[in-house]
Amino acid sequence: MPDRTPTVAGTADVDPRATLGAGTRVWHLAQVREDARLGEDCIVGRGAYIGPGVVVGDRCKIQNHALVYEPAVLEDGAFVGPAVVFTNDYYPRAVNPDGSLKSADDWHAVGVTVRTGASIGARSVCVAPVTIGRWALVAAGSVVTKDVPDFALVAGVPARRIRWVGRAGAPLEPEGDAWVCPTTGERYEEHDGALSLAQ
């Protein structure tokens, strides 16, 4: 049996109250805060930040210098590219109107949810609260301000849907009333602006 003990680089900062699943690896200078829960076989890249209480499913990749602020939730197989930022405040301010420094009691955190298999491209910003749908793909450098449908490829500032993608990540091609993945041959059906795998 291979060793499934989580691997943490000596220069990483993992709070003892965080939970790391079997086979998970945390690399150089990454920080995993208190009460964060990472599933099995995850990769947390160099300099990435995982906030308090963030929940990460199995087999997720959080690349170098990504900032995943609480209360984000990543489902199984989510990919967060290099230097991605998840915000968590509707109206960010350092101080209250009276000039006093804001504390944790002076605001209510809102989070980003990334559904199963979805990918967020490098240097994208997800402005909470938003949900990135299952197997969706956010193009590099996008600013996501609205929920992203399942299987949607979104791009731009603000991000808008430009294509559909399949579970393999490749843009789908139209074929009659269906959409087909050129990589896997999987067929998808579109109804009322939503895509799903054909039955």
N, C-alpha and C positions, 0 to 999 in steps of 0.2 A: 504493500500500500504506500503510495506517495505521501509525503508529509503535507498535511492540509492546514498547518498552523498559519495564521495570518502573518505576513511579513511587513515589518515597519522599519524604514530606514532610520539609522541612528540620529539623523538630523531632523526627522519629522517630529511633530508635536501632536501626539494623540492623547487626549484626556482619558484618564483611567475610567471615567464613567461612560465613555463611548463603547459601542459594541461593534466588533469587526467579525464578519462571517468567515467561515473556513475558506482558505485559499486567497483571501483578499490581500492586496499589496498596496502599501502607502509609501510613496517615494520621497526623495530628498526635499526638505523644507516645506512639505505639506503640513496643514494643520487640520485636525479633526476635533471639533469642540465637544463639550459635555453633552451627554445624552443623544448624540448622533448615533444612528443605527445603520450600518452598512451590511448588505447581504453577502452571499458567497461569491467568490471569484471576481470581485470588483478591482479596478485599478484606479488609484488616486494619484495623479501625476505631480511632478515637481511644482512646488509652490502653490498648489491648489488649496482652497479654503472650504471647509464643510462646517456650516454654522451649527449652533446648539439645537438639538432635537431634529435635525434634518433626517429624513428617512430615505434610504437608498436601497433598491431591490437587488436581486442577484444579477451578476454578469454585466454590471454597468461600468462604463469608462468615463472618468472625469479627468480631462486632460490638463496639461500644465497651465498653472496660473488662473484656472477657472475659479470664480467666486460664487459659491452656492450658499446664499443666505437663507436663514430660517424664515418661515417654516416650509421650505421646499420639500416636495415629495417626488422621487424618481422611481418609476416602476421598473420591472425587470428589463434588462437589455437596453437601457437608455444610454445615449452617448452625448457627452457635453464636451464640446471642442475647446481648444486652447483659448484662454483669455475671455471666455464667455462670462457674462455677469447676469445673475438673477437678482433683481431688486426686491425690496420687501417693505416699502413705505409709500403710502399714497402721496403724502405731502412732507418730504424730508426737510428737516430743519435741525440745526445743532442746538438752538436755544428756543425757549418759550417766548411768548410776546413780552414778558417782563424782563427778558434778558438772562434768565436763569438757565443753566445747562440742562438740556433734556436728559431724562433718565428712562429706564425701561418702563416705568409707570406712566410716562407721558405720551405713549403712542401705542398703536395696535398693529403688530406685524401682519402682513398679507404675503402669501406665497405663490410660487410657480409650481405647477404640477406637470410632470413630463410622463406621458403614458408609455406603455410597453413598446419597446423597439424604436422609439422616436430619436432623432438626432438633431443636435443644435450645432450649427457650424461655427467656426472660429470667429472670435471677436463679436459675436452677436450679443444683444442685450434683450432680455425678457423682462418687461415691465409688469410687475405683479399688480393685481392677481390675473394670471393667464394660465390656460391649460394648453399644452402641446399634445395633440391627439396621437393615437396609436400609429406607429410607423410613419409619422410625418417627418418632414425634413425642412429645417430652417437653414437657408443659405447663409454662407459666411457674411458677416458684417451687417446682418439685418437687425432691425429694432422691432420686436414683437410687442404690440400693444393690445391685440385682440386674440381670443382663442383661435387655435389652429385646428382645422378639421382632421380627422383620421386620414392618412395617406396623402395629405396635401404637401406640395412643395411651395414654400413661401419665400419671398425675397424682397428686399428693399427697405426703405425708411419712409413711412411705416411699412412693415411687411404685408404683402398681399399674395394671394395664391396665384401662381403662374403655371403650374402643371399638377398632375397627379403622379405619385410614385408608388411602387410596390414594396413588398417587404424586403426585397434585395437592395432597395435604394435607387434603382434605375427608373428614369421617367417612363411612364406607361405610354403605349401607342394605341390609338383608336383602331378598333376592328369591328365594324358594324355597330351594334348597340353596346358593345363591351369595350373594355380597356384591357390590354394584354402587356404583361411584363416581358421585355425582350430577353431577359436573363433567365428567368425560371419558367416562362410560359404560363404562369398563373393568370387567371382571368378575373376581372373585377367588373362590378356593375355600379352605375351611377344613378341615384334616385334623389330628386329634390336637392341637388347640390351636395350630396353625401356619397362617399364611395365605400363599397364593401366587397369582400371576396365573393366571387360567384359561387353559388351552391351547386 
